[in-house]
Amino acid sequence: MEFREVMARRHSVRSFTPEPVPDAVLKDLLATAVTAPSWSNTQPYQFAIARGDVLESLRTELPRRFDRVAELQRAPMLKKALVWATRDGLPDGDFQPVHQYPSDLQPRRAATGYGLYEMLGIDRKDFKARHEQMAENFRFFGAPVTLFLFVHEGLGVYSVLDAGIFLQSFMLAATDRGLGTCAQGALALWRSPLEKHFTIPARYKLLCGISIGYPSDHRINDFQPEKLGVDALTIPERS
Ligand SMILES: Cc1cc2nc3c(=O)[nH]c(=O)nc-3n(C[C@H](O)[C@H](O)[C@H](O)COP(=O)(O)O)c2cc1C
């Protein structure tokens, strides 16, 4: 594909077919993505590739954890206190999730979220349906492969910046091969389930997941939220 076409076609895919991604294709995409630039060429990130039995095990465990946390939010105070005390099953990711969005960004976030629900016919107040849709994150939207991306703690924001460049390079390479991807911050909520399957260096912190596979024809994959244009993002000169 032409570069502009790849850029235009890449969008978040949230429903995949079970068709496997051939190992050779995945390797090729990764080999392309690791050519991305990085701070002093340090490449301060690593990824774990979950597929087959490992992915299926996570596809069972993570939705359970997600349901449990949602249940806990509605539980009586005493039960909440007990779980908080033991931290049993609670999110144990390396980075704090964003609970409160800055007031200037919140409307953009809301427009995207509500746009998605509207397209799926989910009422904003239907919290059960919203929960179910959110839970799909933890089933990797049916994808046959998910990468978990980790960043070296020693470079602060710069390793996150480099991982972002890797992420977009990977997603574009996948688009070019007719594959779909979804970057998933939601998959950074729990680190401990990954530790069971991978020996993750302690200095590498879980940033996000990226599900990859062949897009299904579900209408959710037609969702393309509006982007701000160049003007809205340009800081004007002082007059
Ligand atoms: C770092 C990052 C984390 C994201 N986390 C999630 C996620 O947890 N779940 C999800 O459905 N989409 C997630 N997305 C996808 C964004 O919602 C999506 O990129 C945005 O709405 C723009 O849509 P587009 O990717 O189709 O252009 C994430 C994207 C990025 C870059």
The ligand as an SDF file (V2000), in Angstrom:
LIG
                    3D

 31 33  0  0  0  0  0  0  0  0999 V2000
   -2.0210    3.8230   24.1020 C   0  0  0  0  0  0  0  0  0  0  0  0
   -3.4230    3.4950   23.6600 C   0  0  0  0  0  0  0  0  0  0  0  0
   -4.2670    2.7890   24.5110 C   0  0  0  0  0  0  0  0  0  0  0  0
   -5.5490    2.4390   24.0990 C   0  0  0  0  0  0  0  0  0  0  0  0
   -6.3560    1.6870   24.9240 N   0  0  0  0  0  0  0  0  0  0  0  0
   -7.5280    1.2140   24.4550 C   0  0  0  0  0  0  0  0  0  0  0  0
   -8.2890    0.2870   25.2290 C   0  0  0  0  0  0  0  0  0  0  0  0
   -7.9150   -0.0960   26.3330 O   0  0  0  0  0  0  0  0  0  0  0  0
   -9.4390   -0.1830   24.7030 N   0  0  0  0  0  0  0  0  0  0  0  0
   -9.8980    0.2080   23.4680 C   0  0  0  0  0  0  0  0  0  0  0  0
  -10.9560   -0.2820   23.0380 O   0  0  0  0  0  0  0  0  0  0  0  0
   -9.2080    1.0990   22.7210 N   0  0  0  0  0  0  0  0  0  0  0  0
   -8.0290    1.5820   23.1710 C   0  0  0  0  0  0  0  0  0  0  0  0
   -7.2790    2.4360   22.4030 N   0  0  0  0  0  0  0  0  0  0  0  0
   -7.7670    2.8300   21.0850 C   0  0  0  0  0  0  0  0  0  0  0  0
   -8.2240    4.2950   21.0800 C   0  0  0  0  0  0  0  0  0  0  0  0
   -9.4850    4.3880   21.6860 O   0  0  0  0  0  0  0  0  0  0  0  0
   -8.2640    4.7570   19.6150 C   0  0  0  0  0  0  0  0  0  0  0  0
   -6.9520    4.7820   19.1230 O   0  0  0  0  0  0  0  0  0  0  0  0
   -8.8840    6.1290   19.4630 C   0  0  0  0  0  0  0  0  0  0  0  0
  -10.2360    6.1180   19.8340 O   0  0  0  0  0  0  0  0  0  0  0  0
   -8.7660    6.6020   18.0150 C   0  0  0  0  0  0  0  0  0  0  0  0
   -9.3860    5.6880   17.1510 O   0  0  0  0  0  0  0  0  0  0  0  0
   -8.5870    4.9460   15.9910 P   0  0  0  0  0  0  0  0  0  0  0  0
   -7.5070    4.1060   16.6040 O   0  0  0  0  0  0  0  0  0  0  0  0
   -9.6360    4.0830   15.3300 O   0  0  0  0  0  0  0  0  0  0  0  0
   -8.0140    5.9860   15.0760 O   0  0  0  0  0  0  0  0  0  0  0  0
   -6.0100    2.8260   22.8050 C   0  0  0  0  0  0  0  0  0  0  0  0
   -5.1540    3.5520   21.9600 C   0  0  0  0  0  0  0  0  0  0  0  0
   -3.8850    3.8730   22.3780 C   0  0  0  0  0  0  0  0  0  0  0  0
   -2.9680    4.6080   21.4060 C   0  0  0  0  0  0  0  0  0  0  0  0
  1  2  1  0
  2  3  1  0
  2 30  2  0
  3  4  2  0
  4  5  1  0
  4 28  1  0
  5  6  2  0
  6  7  1  0
  6 13  1  0
  7  8  2  0
  7  9  1  0
  9 10  1  0
 10 11  2  0
 10 12  1  0
 12 13  2  0
 13 14  1  0
 14 15  1  0
 14 28  1  0
 15 16  1  0
 16 17  1  0
 16 18  1  0
 18 19  1  0
 18 20  1  0
 20 21  1  0
 20 22  1  0
 22 23  1  0
 23 24  1  0
 24 25  2  0
 24 26  1  0
 24 27  1  0
 28 29  2  0
 29 30  1  0
 30 31  1  0
M  END
$$$$
